[in-house]
Amino acid sequence: MRVVALVHRHLIPPATIEAGTDITAEPWRTEYDVVSTLTAMGHEVHVLAVHDDLGEIRRLATDWKPHIAFNLLEGFDDVTIFDQNVVSHLELLKLAYTGCNPRGLLLARDKSLSKKLLAYHRIPIPEFEVFRIGRPIRRAKRLAFPLMVKSLTQEASIGISQASVVDSDEKLKERVTFIHESIKTAALVEQYIEGRELYVGIIGNQLLQALPVWELFFTNMPDGARRIATDRVKWSVKYQKKYGIDSGLAHELLDAKREQLQHLC
């Protein structure tokens, strides 16, 4: 197949790397893995860097006629919430693509909206409240400490650190203000529930397949530290190595619990 890999302009993977090179710390490691794997499987891959010109996708679709777009974009023109618009453009071009459709991206981007949808379907969620920019910061009585404070719309743990878990009204106001001023989005405040970081991937459209339960491990975290997926936990290789942060198949889960998680997802 002819596959166009849509990547950010700062994440263009090299065509080749020397054998034995450790790419785990490279920002383009995911893009390289995707392109090299597709190429090894016999597909013809064209890497297209996209920034602020949708015309580049249209021209390539017209001239090269790819069978599918492997979408690795997480935004457009450095605006993360515009990722849905790129996928909408692919649909207008009638070009098949990997990943979620624009409706799903729109719904998932607003964490409060996605929580309301889950609650409607009787899927348990933490208690939460949204604090908009310019509005008073007053905690509702139903929100008991500790609480987690994060951006309403940003992903990739942007703005999340150990300080995101607060245990007083003073710290709550301080952290919500930080999100408003530094991330420049509304803040989502929700119950902090101590537990394990478990993930279940889903593949498919009408027929869905739940992948094995995956876990984020915190092996050597210091005493008192919250085991949460902060910005540094996700993106700093040095931090990951220092505190033994890794991911893999979830262990010590009863089969019934594993099946329950997959069914829920």
C-alpha positions in Angstrom: 0.0 0.0 0.0 1.0 3.6 -0.5 0.9 5.2 3.0 1.4 8.8 3.8 2.7 9.3 7.3 1.5 12.7 8.6 4.1 14.1 11.2 4.9 17.4 12.8 7.7 19.3 11.1 9.9 19.0 14.2 9.4 15.2 14.4 10.6 14.1 11.0 12.4 10.7 11.5 15.7 10.1 9.8 15.6 7.7 6.8 18.2 5.5 8.4 20.1 5.2 11.7 23.2 3.3 12.6 22.8 -0.1 14.1 22.9 -0.2 17.9 21.8 3.5 18.2 19.6 4.1 21.2 16.7 6.2 20.0 14.6 6.1 23.3 15.5 9.7 24.1 14.8 11.1 20.6 11.6 13.1 20.3 10.9 11.4 16.9 11.2 7.8 18.2 7.5 7.0 17.6 7.6 8.4 14.1 10.7 6.4 13.3 9.2 3.2 14.7 6.0 3.6 12.6 7.7 4.5 9.4 10.4 1.8 9.6 7.9 -0.9 10.6 5.5 0.0 7.8 8.5 0.0 5.3 9.7 -3.4 6.6 6.2 -4.8 6.1 6.5 -3.9 2.4 4.5 -0.7 2.2 5.6 2.4 0.4 5.7 5.2 2.9 5.9 8.9 2.2 6.6 11.1 5.2 4.8 14.4 5.0 5.6 17.2 7.5 2.5 19.2 8.3 2.4 22.6 10.1 -0.1 25.2 9.0 -0.9 24.3 5.3 -3.6 21.7 4.6 -2.9 22.2 0.9 0.2 20.0 1.3 -2.0 17.1 2.2 -4.5 17.8 -0.6 -1.7 18.1 -3.2 -0.1 14.8 -2.1 -3.4 13.1 -2.1 -4.0 14.3 -5.7 -0.6 13.6 -7.1 0.5 10.4 -5.3 -2.9 9.0 -4.5 -2.1 7.2 -1.1 -4.3 4.4 0.0 -4.3 5.6 3.6 -2.9 8.3 5.9 -1.1 7.2 9.1 -2.0 10.1 11.3 0.7 11.0 13.8 -0.4 14.7 14.3 -1.4 16.0 17.7 -2.4 19.4 16.5 -2.2 21.9 13.6 -0.3 25.2 13.5 0.9 24.5 17.1 -2.8 24.4 18.3 -3.6 21.1 19.9 -7.4 21.4 19.6 -7.1 21.8 15.8 -6.1 18.1 15.4 -9.8 17.3 14.8 -9.8 19.7 11.8 -6.9 17.9 10.1 -8.9 14.6 10.3 -12.0 16.4 9.0 -9.9 17.5 6.0 -8.9 13.9 5.4 -12.6 12.9 5.4 -13.4 15.7 2.9 -10.6 14.2 0.7 -12.2 10.8 1.1 -8.8 9.5 2.2 -8.8 6.7 4.7 -6.8 7.3 7.9 -5.8 5.7 11.2 -7.0 6.8 14.6 -10.1 8.5 15.9 -12.6 10.4 13.8 -13.1 14.1 14.2 -16.3 13.7 16.3 -14.5 11.5 18.8 -11.5 13.9 19.0 -13.9 16.8 19.6 -15.8 14.9 22.4 -12.6 13.6 24.1 -10.8 17.0 24.0 -13.3 18.5 26.5 -12.7 16.3 29.6 -15.8 17.5 31.4 -18.0 16.6 28.3 -16.4 13.2 28.1 -17.1 12.6 31.8 -20.8 13.6 31.4 -21.1 11.1 28.6 -19.6 8.3 30.7 -21.8 9.2 33.6 -24.9 9.0 31.3 -23.9 5.4 30.5 -23.5 4.6 34.2 -19.7 4.3 34.0 -18.2 5.5 37.4 -16.2 8.7 37.3 -14.6 10.9 40.0 -16.6 13.9 41.2 -15.4 17.0 39.3 -16.0 20.6 38.6 -14.8 23.1 36.0 -13.2 26.4 36.9 -13.4 28.9 34.0 -10.9 31.7 33.6 -12.2 34.9 35.2 -14.7 33.1 37.4 -14.5 32.9 41.3 -12.6 29.8 42.6 -15.0 28.3 45.1 -14.9 24.6 46.0 -18.3 22.8 46.2 -18.8 20.8 49.4 -19.2 17.6 47.4 -15.5 17.9 46.3 -13.5 16.4 49.2 -9.8 16.6 49.4 -7.4 15.5 48.0 -8.2 16.9 44.6 -6.5 16.7 41.2 -6.1 19.9 39.2 -5.5 19.8 35.5 -6.2 21.6 32.2 -9.7 21.0 30.8 -8.5 20.6 27.3 -4.8 20.0 27.1 -3.4 16.5 26.7 0.0 14.8 27.2 0.0 15.7 30.9 0.8 19.4 30.1 0.6 21.3 33.4 0.5 18.2 35.6 3.1 17.8 38.3 3.2 16.5 41.9 1.8 19.9 42.9 -1.4 19.1 40.9 -2.7 17.1 43.8 -3.9 19.6 46.5 -5.2 19.1 50.0 -6.5 22.6 51.0 -8.5 25.4 49.6 -5.5 27.7 49.5 -3.5 25.2 47.4 -6.6 24.6 45.2 -6.9 28.3 44.4 -3.1 28.5 43.8 -3.1 25.5 41.3 -6.2 26.6 39.5 -4.7 30.0 39.0 -1.5 28.4 37.7 -3.6 26.5 35.0 -5.4 29.6 34.0 -2.3 31.8 33.7 0.3 29.3 32.5 -1.7 26.8 30.4 -4.3 29.5 29.5 -7.3 27.1 29.7 -10.1 26.3 32.1 -9.1 24.0 35.0 -10.7 20.7 35.7 -10.8 19.8 39.4 -11.6 16.2 40.3 -11.4 13.7 43.1 -7.9 12.3 43.5 -8.2 8.5 43.9 -5.1 6.6 44.9 -4.6 3.6 42.7 -2.7 2.0 39.8 -2.2 3.6 36.4 -4.0 1.1 34.0 -4.6 1.5 30.3 -6.7 -0.4 27.8 -6.3 0.3 24.1 -9.2 -0.1 21.7 -9.0 -1.0 18.0 -11.8 -1.0 15.5 -14.9 0.9 14.3 -18.1 -1.1 14.4 -16.4 -4.2 15.7 -14.2 -3.3 18.7 -11.3 -5.2 20.1 -9.9 -4.4 23.6 -6.1 -4.9 23.8 -4.4 -6.4 26.9 -4.4 -4.3 30.1 -1.2 -2.2 30.3 0.2 -0.6 33.4 2.5 2.3 34.2 5.0 1.2 36.9 6.6 3.5 39.5 9.4 1.3 40.9 11.6 3.8 42.8 9.4 6.8 43.5 10.4 8.7 46.7 8.3 8.4 49.8 5.3 10.6 49.8 5.3 11.1 46.0 2.0 10.6 44.2 2.1 7.8 41.6 0.6 9.9 38.8 1.5 10.4 35.1 3.0 13.8 35.3 4.7 15.7 32.5 8.1 14.5 33.6 6.9 10.9 34.1 5.7 10.8 30.5 8.4 12.7 28.7 11.7 12.9 30.6 13.8 9.8 29.9 16.3 11.0 32.6 13.4 11.2 35.2 12.1 7.8 34.1 15.5 6.1 34.6 16.0 7.8 37.9 12.7 6.6 39.4 12.3 3.3 37.6 9.3 4.3 35.6 8.4 1.8 32.9 5.3 0.3 31.3 4.3 -3.3 30.5 1.5 -5.9 30.8 -0.4 -5.4 34.1 0.4 -8.1 36.6 -1.3 -9.4 39.7 -4.7 -8.8 38.2 -7.4 -11.5 38.6 -8.8 -12.7 35.2 -12.2 -11.5 36.2 -10.9 -8.0 37.0 -8.9 -8.0 33.7 -12.1 -9.0 31.7 -14.1 -6.4 33.6 -11.6 -3.6 32.7 -11.6 -4.6 29.0 -15.4 -4.8 28.9 -15.8 -1.4 30.6 -13.4 0.2 28.1 
